[in-house]
Protein backbone atom coordinates (compact mmCIF):
# COMPACT_ATOMS: atom_id res chain seq x y z
CA UNK A 1 0.00 0.00 0.00
CA UNK A 2 2.78 2.44 0.78
CA UNK A 3 4.23 1.87 -2.67
CA UNK A 4 0.95 2.78 -4.31
CA UNK A 5 0.72 6.00 -2.28
CA UNK A 6 4.27 6.93 -3.30
CA UNK A 7 3.52 6.41 -6.97
CA UNK A 8 0.39 8.59 -6.81
CA UNK A 9 2.35 11.40 -5.14
CA UNK A 10 5.01 11.26 -7.82
CA UNK A 11 2.36 11.34 -10.54
CA UNK A 12 0.78 14.47 -9.00
CA UNK A 13 4.18 16.21 -8.82
CA UNK A 14 4.85 15.41 -12.42
CA UNK A 15 1.45 16.72 -13.43
CA UNK A 16 2.06 20.00 -11.57
CA UNK A 17 5.50 20.51 -13.16
CA UNK A 18 5.47 22.61 -16.40
CA UNK A 19 6.09 20.70 -19.57
CA UNK A 20 9.45 21.20 -21.10
CA UNK A 21 9.89 21.56 -24.81
CA UNK A 22 12.59 19.68 -26.62
CA UNK A 23 14.93 22.66 -26.53
CA UNK A 24 14.81 22.77 -22.75
CA UNK A 25 13.02 26.11 -22.49
CA UNK A 26 9.88 26.56 -20.49
CA UNK A 27 6.76 27.78 -22.34
CA UNK A 28 3.71 29.28 -20.74
CA UNK A 29 0.58 28.64 -22.73
CA UNK A 30 -1.83 31.52 -23.05
CA UNK A 31 0.77 34.31 -22.37
CA UNK A 32 1.22 36.99 -25.18
CA UNK A 33 4.44 36.72 -27.06
CA UNK A 34 7.05 39.44 -26.64
CA UNK A 35 7.51 39.60 -30.41
CA UNK A 36 3.98 40.84 -31.10
CA UNK A 37 4.08 43.43 -28.27
CA UNK A 38 7.45 44.76 -29.38
CA UNK A 39 6.27 45.15 -33.01
CA UNK A 40 3.28 47.27 -31.99
CA UNK A 41 5.48 49.53 -29.89
CA UNK A 42 7.93 49.88 -32.76
CA UNK A 43 5.14 50.96 -35.14
CA UNK A 44 3.89 53.53 -32.63
CA UNK A 45 7.39 54.94 -32.16
CA UNK A 46 7.98 55.12 -35.91
CA UNK A 47 4.64 56.88 -36.45
CA UNK A 48 5.45 59.39 -33.71
CA UNK A 49 8.88 60.06 -35.20
CA UNK A 50 7.41 60.59 -38.67
CA UNK A 51 4.80 63.01 -37.28
CA UNK A 52 7.46 64.95 -35.38
CA UNK A 53 9.62 65.10 -38.51
CA UNK A 54 6.74 66.45 -40.60
CA UNK A 55 5.86 69.10 -38.01
CA UNK A 56 9.52 70.08 -37.64
CA UNK A 57 9.93 70.45 -41.41
CA UNK A 58 6.80 72.59 -41.66
CA UNK A 59 7.97 74.85 -38.81
CA UNK A 60 11.45 75.16 -40.32
CA UNK A 61 10.09 76.02 -43.76
CA UNK A 62 7.76 78.67 -42.31
CA UNK A 63 10.57 80.21 -40.26
CA UNK A 64 12.89 80.24 -43.28
CA UNK A 65 10.26 81.96 -45.43
CA UNK A 66 9.69 84.67 -42.81
CA UNK A 67 13.41 85.20 -42.38
CA UNK A 68 13.88 85.55 -46.14
CA UNK A 69 11.06 88.08 -46.37
CA UNK A 70 12.38 90.19 -43.52
CA UNK A 71 15.92 90.14 -44.90
CA UNK A 72 14.90 91.59 -48.27
CA UNK A 73 16.31 95.04 -48.87
CA UNK A 74 13.76 97.79 -48.29
CA UNK A 75 14.10 100.65 -50.79
CA UNK A 76 14.93 103.94 -49.13
CA UNK A 77 13.03 106.92 -50.42
CA UNK A 78 15.36 109.39 -52.04
CA UNK A 79 18.21 106.87 -52.47
CA UNK A 80 19.55 106.93 -56.00
CA UNK A 81 21.16 104.04 -57.80
CA UNK A 82 24.67 105.19 -56.90
CA UNK A 83 23.87 105.16 -53.19
CA UNK A 84 23.56 108.91 -52.76
CA UNK A 85 20.57 110.19 -50.84
CA UNK A 86 18.70 112.99 -52.55
CA UNK A 87 16.58 115.28 -50.41
CA UNK A 88 13.34 116.27 -52.13
CA UNK A 89 11.37 119.26 -50.99
CA UNK A 90 7.61 118.83 -50.64
CA UNK A 91 5.69 119.97 -53.70
CA UNK A 92 3.93 123.28 -53.31
CA UNK A 93 0.16 123.36 -53.42
CA UNK A 94 -1.20 123.85 -56.94
CA UNK A 95 -4.15 125.88 -55.66
CA UNK A 96 -3.66 129.23 -53.91
CA UNK A 97 -5.51 129.91 -50.70
CA UNK A 98 -8.40 132.39 -50.43
CA UNK A 99 -6.16 134.69 -48.38
CA UNK A 100 -3.51 134.68 -51.10
CA UNK A 101 -6.09 135.55 -53.78
CA UNK A 102 -7.56 138.40 -51.77
CA UNK A 103 -4.15 140.04 -51.47
CA UNK A 104 -3.57 140.22 -55.25
CA UNK A 105 -4.36 143.48 -57.05
CA UNK A 106 -5.55 143.06 -60.66
CA UNK A 107 -6.21 145.57 -63.43
CA UNK A 108 -8.14 144.46 -66.51
CA UNK A 109 -8.00 146.60 -69.65
CA UNK A 110 -10.21 146.04 -72.67
CA UNK A 111 -7.86 145.89 -75.64
CA UNK A 112 -10.28 144.75 -78.35
CA UNK A 113 -12.78 147.59 -78.56
CA UNK A 114 -15.58 145.07 -78.02
CA UNK A 115 -17.88 146.41 -75.34
CA UNK A 116 -18.01 144.53 -72.03
CA UNK A 117 -14.81 142.51 -72.45
CA UNK A 118 -13.12 143.89 -69.33
CA UNK A 119 -16.25 143.42 -67.22
CA UNK A 120 -16.58 139.83 -68.48
CA UNK A 121 -13.05 138.94 -67.40
CA UNK A 122 -13.61 140.67 -64.06
CA UNK A 123 -16.51 138.28 -63.42
CA UNK A 124 -14.43 135.24 -64.39
CA UNK A 125 -11.63 136.19 -62.01
CA UNK A 126 -14.10 136.98 -59.24
CA UNK A 127 -15.47 133.46 -59.56
CA UNK A 128 -11.98 132.17 -58.83
CA UNK A 129 -11.86 134.15 -55.59
CA UNK A 130 -10.06 137.36 -56.63
CA UNK A 131 -11.75 140.48 -55.31
CA UNK A 132 -9.36 143.42 -55.82
CA UNK A 133 -10.04 143.97 -59.57
CA UNK A 134 -10.20 147.24 -61.52
CA UNK A 135 -11.43 147.53 -65.11
CA UNK A 136 -10.78 150.06 -67.87
CA UNK A 137 -9.85 150.47 -71.52
CA UNK A 138 -6.42 149.98 -73.02
CA UNK A 139 -4.90 152.77 -75.15
CA UNK A 140 -4.89 150.41 -78.14
CA UNK A 141 -8.33 148.99 -78.95
CA UNK A 142 -7.30 146.80 -81.88
CA UNK A 143 -5.54 144.02 -79.98
CA UNK A 144 -6.15 140.34 -80.66
CA UNK A 145 -3.64 138.75 -78.24
CA UNK A 146 -4.24 138.79 -74.48
CA UNK A 147 -1.18 140.26 -72.76
CA UNK A 148 -0.52 139.68 -69.05
CA UNK A 149 2.14 141.34 -66.90
CA UNK A 150 2.89 139.86 -63.46
CA UNK A 151 4.87 141.61 -60.76
CA UNK A 152 7.90 139.68 -59.48
CA UNK A 153 6.30 139.50 -56.04
CA UNK A 154 3.37 137.37 -57.27
CA UNK A 155 3.65 133.72 -56.23
CA UNK A 156 3.97 131.03 -58.87
CA UNK A 157 0.68 129.37 -57.90
CA UNK A 158 -1.15 132.66 -58.58
CA UNK A 159 0.65 133.05 -61.91
CA UNK A 160 -0.23 129.50 -62.93
CA UNK A 161 -3.87 129.78 -61.94
CA UNK A 162 -4.54 133.08 -63.72
CA UNK A 163 -2.59 132.02 -66.82
CA UNK A 164 -4.48 128.75 -67.05
CA UNK A 165 -7.79 130.56 -66.70
CA UNK A 166 -6.94 133.06 -69.43
CA UNK A 167 -5.80 130.30 -71.80
CA UNK A 168 -9.18 128.62 -71.36
CA UNK A 169 -10.95 131.83 -72.47
CA UNK A 170 -8.80 133.57 -75.07
CA UNK A 171 -7.30 132.56 -78.40
CA UNK A 172 -3.73 133.55 -77.55
CA UNK A 173 -2.09 134.57 -74.25
CA UNK A 174 1.38 135.98 -73.61
CA UNK A 175 2.86 136.55 -70.14
CA UNK A 176 5.71 138.70 -68.88
CA UNK A 177 7.09 139.69 -65.47
CA UNK A 178 8.05 143.12 -64.25
CA UNK A 179 10.11 144.29 -61.31
CA UNK A 180 8.69 147.83 -61.42
CA UNK A 181 4.97 147.04 -61.69
CA UNK A 182 2.80 148.80 -59.10
CA UNK A 183 -0.14 146.45 -59.74
CA UNK A 184 0.33 142.74 -59.17
CA UNK A 185 -1.40 141.66 -62.39
CA UNK A 186 -2.21 143.77 -65.47
CA UNK A 187 -4.29 142.11 -68.19
CA UNK A 188 -4.98 143.59 -71.61
CA UNK A 189 -7.70 141.47 -73.17
CA UNK A 190 -7.48 140.05 -76.66
CA UNK A 191 -10.00 138.07 -78.65
CA UNK A 192 -11.88 135.30 -76.94
CA UNK A 193 -11.94 131.85 -78.52
CA UNK A 194 -14.27 131.95 -81.51
CA UNK A 195 -14.51 135.77 -81.58
CA UNK A 196 -13.50 137.98 -84.49
CA UNK A 197 -12.00 141.42 -84.40
CA UNK A 198 -14.13 144.46 -85.05
CA UNK A 199 -13.82 145.83 -88.55
CA UNK A 200 -11.42 148.72 -88.65
CA UNK A 201 -13.05 152.03 -89.60
CA UNK A 202 -12.42 153.10 -93.21
CA UNK A 203 -11.82 156.69 -94.19
CA UNK A 204 -14.50 158.18 -96.45
CA UNK A 205 -12.97 159.41 -99.72
CA UNK A 206 -12.85 163.17 -99.99
CA UNK A 207 -14.49 164.78 -103.07
CA UNK A 208 -11.99 165.95 -105.63
CA UNK A 209 -12.38 169.63 -106.58
CA UNK A 210 -14.04 170.23 -109.91
CA UNK A 211 -11.91 171.82 -112.65
CA UNK A 212 -12.88 175.38 -113.40
CA UNK A 213 -13.92 175.96 -116.97
CA UNK A 214 -11.39 177.68 -119.08
CA UNK A 215 -12.37 180.35 -121.51
CA UNK A 216 -11.26 180.02 -124.91
CA UNK A 217 -9.82 183.04 -126.40
Secondary structure, DSSP 8 states (H G I E B T S, - for coil): -HHHHHHHHHHHHHHHS--B-TTS-B--TT---HHHHHHHHHHHHHHHHHHHHHHHHHHHHHHHHHHHHHTS----TTB-TTS-B--------SS--HHHHHT--EEEEE-S--TTHHHHHHHHHHHHT---EEEEE-S-----SEEEEEETTS-HHHHHHHHHHHHTTBS-EEEEEESS-SSSEEEE---BTT-----------------------
